[in-house]
Amino acid sequence: MQTIKWSQDMSLGVPEMDQAHKAFLEELTALLTVSDEQFGSPFLSLVARIERDFREEEDLMEDLDYLGITGHREQHARILGALHQIASRVMEGDIALGREALALLPQWFMFHLSTMDTALAFALDVEKEDGHSAIQAAKERIQHEGNRTSW
């Protein structure tokens, strides 16, 4: 099974995104070594992390008034929809299906990173040069809502 370790080549230059991506890859790699008997809970934890990271990224896109938000959200929705279906099957005992999904996540992640997230990072860089701070606005919204922790 292919694993991906964080490398500086993956950096988008947006510390919050880079940290979220690094933590995702670490959790994904750790899950690959979990026994079948203990697989369910960490798998659900990974899905929850992905949901949280996507929600925070989408908040950031909203605060930026990002033009590519629709397509980016659609990609998020597709992967989450699949993961939710798989998670219910994993909890019913289909660990093999969960492991198959994990095997596909690195390829999906690299594609998403090199397309959608790279375009978003570029838009954030342009916005930063204009003196705005969508990242700060997203952090404040998250802090105000009080239920998100990774940014």
Contacts in CASP RR format, 6 or more apart in sequence:
PFRMAT RR
TARGET T0000
AUTHOR 0000-0000-0000
METHOD contacts of the structure
MODEL  1
MQTIKWSQDMSLGVPEMDQAHKAFLEELTALLTVSDEQFGSPFLSLVARI
ERDFREEEDLMEDLDYLGITGHREQHARILGALHQIASRVMEGDIALGRE
ALALLPQWFMFHLSTMDTALAFALDVEKEDGHSAIQAAKERIQHEGNRTS
W
1 32 0 8 1.000
1 99 0 8 1.000
1 102 0 8 1.000
1 103 0 8 1.000
2 103 0 8 1.000
2 106 0 8 1.000
2 107 0 8 1.000
3 28 0 8 1.000
3 29 0 8 1.000
3 32 0 8 1.000
3 106 0 8 1.000
4 25 0 8 1.000
4 28 0 8 1.000
4 29 0 8 1.000
4 106 0 8 1.000
4 109 0 8 1.000
4 110 0 8 1.000
5 25 0 8 1.000
5 29 0 8 1.000
6 21 0 8 1.000
6 22 0 8 1.000
6 25 0 8 1.000
6 26 0 8 1.000
10 18 0 8 1.000
10 21 0 8 1.000
10 113 0 8 1.000
11 18 0 8 1.000
12 18 0 8 1.000
12 21 0 8 1.000
12 113 0 8 1.000
12 117 0 8 1.000
12 118 0 8 1.000
12 120 0 8 1.000
12 121 0 8 1.000
13 121 0 8 1.000
13 125 0 8 1.000
14 121 0 8 1.000
14 124 0 8 1.000
14 125 0 8 1.000
14 135 0 8 1.000
16 56 0 8 1.000
16 60 0 8 1.000
16 135 0 8 1.000
16 139 0 8 1.000
16 151 0 8 1.000
17 57 0 8 1.000
17 117 0 8 1.000
17 120 0 8 1.000
17 121 0 8 1.000
19 150 0 8 1.000
20 53 0 8 1.000
20 56 0 8 1.000
20 57 0 8 1.000
20 150 0 8 1.000
20 151 0 8 1.000
21 109 0 8 1.000
21 113 0 8 1.000
21 117 0 8 1.000
23 49 0 8 1.000
23 150 0 8 1.000
24 46 0 8 1.000
24 49 0 8 1.000
24 50 0 8 1.000
24 53 0 8 1.000
24 109 0 8 1.000
25 109 0 8 1.000
27 42 0 8 1.000
27 45 0 8 1.000
27 46 0 8 1.000
27 49 0 8 1.000
28 46 0 8 1.000
28 102 0 8 1.000
28 105 0 8 1.000
28 106 0 8 1.000
30 42 0 8 1.000
31 39 0 8 1.000
31 42 0 8 1.000
31 43 0 8 1.000
31 46 0 8 1.000
31 102 0 8 1.000
32 102 0 8 1.000
34 42 0 8 1.000
36 95 0 8 1.000
39 90 0 8 1.000
39 95 0 8 1.000
39 98 0 8 1.000
39 99 0 8 1.000
40 90 0 8 1.000
40 91 0 8 1.000
40 95 0 8 1.000
43 87 0 8 1.000
43 90 0 8 1.000
43 98 0 8 1.000
43 102 0 8 1.000
44 87 0 8 1.000
44 90 0 8 1.000
44 91 0 8 1.000
47 80 0 8 1.000
47 83 0 8 1.000
47 84 0 8 1.000
47 87 0 8 1.000
49 150 0 8 1.000
50 79 0 8 1.000
50 80 0 8 1.000
50 83 0 8 1.000
51 80 0 8 1.000
52 148 0 8 1.000
52 149 0 8 1.000
52 150 0 8 1.000
53 150 0 8 1.000
54 76 0 8 1.000
54 80 0 8 1.000
55 148 0 8 1.000
56 138 0 8 1.000
56 142 0 8 1.000
56 148 0 8 1.000
56 150 0 8 1.000
56 151 0 8 1.000
57 72 0 8 1.000
57 76 0 8 1.000
57 117 0 8 1.000
57 120 0 8 1.000
58 69 0 8 1.000
58 72 0 8 1.000
58 73 0 8 1.000
58 76 0 8 1.000
59 138 0 8 1.000
59 141 0 8 1.000
59 142 0 8 1.000
60 66 0 8 1.000
60 120 0 8 1.000
60 124 0 8 1.000
60 134 0 8 1.000
60 135 0 8 1.000
60 138 0 8 1.000
61 68 0 8 1.000
61 69 0 8 1.000
61 72 0 8 1.000
61 73 0 8 1.000
61 120 0 8 1.000
62 69 0 8 1.000
63 134 0 8 1.000
63 135 0 8 1.000
63 137 0 8 1.000
63 138 0 8 1.000
63 141 0 8 1.000
64 123 0 8 1.000
64 124 0 8 1.000
64 127 0 8 1.000
64 134 0 8 1.000
66 72 0 8 1.000
66 120 0 8 1.000
66 123 0 8 1.000
67 123 0 8 1.000
68 119 0 8 1.000
68 120 0 8 1.000
71 116 0 8 1.000
72 116 0 8 1.000
72 120 0 8 1.000
75 112 0 8 1.000
75 116 0 8 1.000
79 108 0 8 1.000
79 112 0 8 1.000
82 101 0 8 1.000
83 101 0 8 1.000
86 97 0 8 1.000
86 98 0 8 1.000
86 101 0 8 1.000
89 97 0 8 1.000
89 98 0 8 1.000
90 97 0 8 1.000
90 98 0 8 1.000
124 134 0 8 1.000
124 135 0 8 1.000
127 133 0 8 1.000
127 134 0 8 1.000
138 151 0 8 1.000
139 151 0 8 1.000
142 148 0 8 1.000
142 151 0 8 1.000
END
